[in-house]
Amino acid sequence: MKRHISGDHNLKWIGDTPARMKIKKISAFIIFFFVLAGGCDEPRAQFAGITHDFGLTGQNRELRHIFRFSNTGGSPLIIQKIHAG
């Protein structure tokens, strides 16, 4: 059973060895570093335009438009599904 010992804001569990404490400190440092360095940055799609008006058109006509975008985020952008509104 682990028991919490409260002190000066440092939390320590009885039974933690110096090696475990060192691993916890290193892990916390690595997580902190990636957050500051932007290693956890998400993908972000930036579109040149999000709507297009085809105007008046006849029936049974094929209409096309290209929506241009770029990934301005820090990790790969994966498009899984596209549908017309």
N, C-alpha and C positions, 0 to 999 in steps of 0.2 A: 504494500500500500504506500502510495506517495502522499506526503503531506506538504502543504505549502507553508513556507516560512516568510512572513512579511518583514520587510526592513525598509531601507531607504530607496524604494521604488525598484529595487533589483529583485526579481523573482527567482527563487532557487527551489528546486525540488530535491528532497532528501533522496539519495540514491543516485543522483547525477554524478558521473565521474568527470574528472578534468577533460578527458578525451571527448565525452559527449558535449560538454559545455563548449569546447573549442569548435566542434562540428556545428553546433547551433549558432555560434558567433559567425563562422565562415558562411553558413547558409544565409543568415540575415544580411551579411555584407553583399553577397552575390545578388540577392533579390533587390536590395537597395540600389546597387550599381546598375542593374538592368532597367529599373524604373527611371533613374536619373538619365541614363544614356539613351533612353527611348527604345530599348530592346523589346519592350512589350507594346510597341506602337501598332495600332490596328490599320487594316487597309481602309482607304477612303477614295470613293469614286467621285471625281469632279467632272460634271457634264458641261459642255459648251451651251446646251439648251435642253430643256426637258419636255417641251411640247413642240408640235408642228401642225400647222393648219394647212390642209390640202385644198381648201377653198371648195367651190362647187365642182362636183364631178358627176359623171354619168354612172349608171349601174354597171356592175360586172367589169369594172376596170381595176387592173392591178396597180396599186399605189405603193411606192417605196420611199423611204427616207432613212438616212443614216444618222444615228445619234452618236456623236463623237464624245469620248470621255477619256480621262487618264486617271491612273492610280496615283494619288498624291500622298498616300499613307506610307508607312514604313515596312509593311509586309505584303505578300502577294494577295491580289484581289481575285477571288474565285467566284465566278458567276454560275449559279446553280439553276436558275429558272428565270425565264423572261415571258411576259404575257402582255397582250395589248389591253389597254384600259378601255 
